Amino acid sequence: MLTLLIVSLLGAEPPQCTGRQVPPIGYRQKTVLMPKGGPDAIEAAKLEARRQLRENLCSGSDCDGLDQRIIDWVLTEQGENACATVVIEETDFKAWMAEFTAAKVDDQFRAVVRELFGQPAADAGVQTKGKKPKSTEKELKVAVVVGNVKDDGALGSQRALWIARRMEAALAEAAITQVTPPEGWSGRGVPPNATSALIGEVLTREEKGRKYLDVTWLAVFPDGRSKTSIYVSMLASVAPKGPQPVEKVPVTDVVAIEIEDQASHHGAMCNGQRTQLYVSTKEDRCVLIFDVFGDPGAEKGLLIFPNEVRADCMVRKGERLKAAGDEGFVVTLDPKFETERFLVIAAPTRAEFPPALKKLSGTCAVTSAQLSVIKNKSLSVDRAEQSFRVLPANAPDCVELPKADAVTFKQAEQDLKRLAVCKAKETP
């Protein structure tokens, strides 16, 4: 964790020095009175006031640069005392805090890179910087791709992009080759043009009233090995504002779901981006796939498979189902929401689904009761989930993609209203 401990805002102190006693609004201050015991009493009072203000704002040894921002507000004699008031402007303090914590975050990313890729070829195929291989050894190098970043339960976000860029900068600084994955890569495993992929996960926590981010990196290798990094911890205020956390549902390893071509946005999607949804199973399974969106607690959902094109729910072992058909689909999430979720439930036969889901087929709107069953953690089925954040069309990473305009969303809303409600049971 960062050694920095930022304390709560200081309350204004009663003015004690004569002269400009009260700093303007928007300043923090510290006043010290000392007996005049010599010609340097005012200087001693000033240094003590600076020390106390600095320690009130930053506890630890890593407070470089803070002193330069502290201003001597009033230095005077007051009766038998030397009096010193020092101040720091609130905006200046916040600027220092942002610079300081950002620098510490970069140091932590450098440490992660050294840990994951700083060893010789036996571990990651990386030549230690500055050492020459023996003439009989073949020099090995690692080519890394920074893949998806899961942010509080779902892939991607503006914050996840910021974190991925930090990692890419740390890799570049370490002179480690970075590659762009081929089109269509889903973010799972290692793409064919790389020798390692980095997958990130961000979790928000609260400590002593302050929000922190813990970022963990997993390096995966083509031979199936993986290595988890020490975590990077930072004040949440250092990074861009975080997204709404996504509720976790239990998953199994029997069924898997993937979204195509997320590499450029590290897990996020852009409104207007075309993609594909793949589902695969390790055993033959009857599969239901739901598209879920909306605010937590008031989510809406659609059954998207089985559908009018393929009414058979069975997905065979080893099959890679294109759940959105051969054409895939265009991301057109309502601008009011930021997360889209695909939930999969699977069982050996339809008969093993609960009554609320047993007869579902064809594109239809699930009811809130059905959605509650789908998300029920005690439901005895195989599950998979793929949630991703949708970036606004004007985001810097989305400017080259076709923009999904308001007319598109209005039409989607009308289509949704016209959808039949999913029937839970057969008609007698």
Secondary structure, DSSP 8 states (H G I E B T S, - for coil): --S-B-----------SSSS-S--TTEEEEEEEEE--STTHHHHHHHHHHHHHHHHH-BSS--TTSGGG-EEEEEEEETTEEEEEEEEEHHHHHHHHHHHHHHHHHHHHHHHHHHHH-S-HHHHS---TT----TTS-----EEEEEEEEETTEE--HHHHHHHHHHHHHHHHTT-EE----TT--SSS--TT-SEEEEEEEEEEEETTEEEEEEEEEEE-TTS-EEE---EEEEGGGSS------------SSEEEEES--GGGTT-EETT-EE-EEEEESS-EEEEEEEEESSTTS-EEEEEES-SS----EE-TT-EEETT-TT-EE----TT--EEEEEEEEESSGGGS-HHHHT--SSEEE-HHHHHHHH-TT--SEEEEEEEEEE-TTSGGGTTS----HHHHHHHHHHHHHS-B---S---
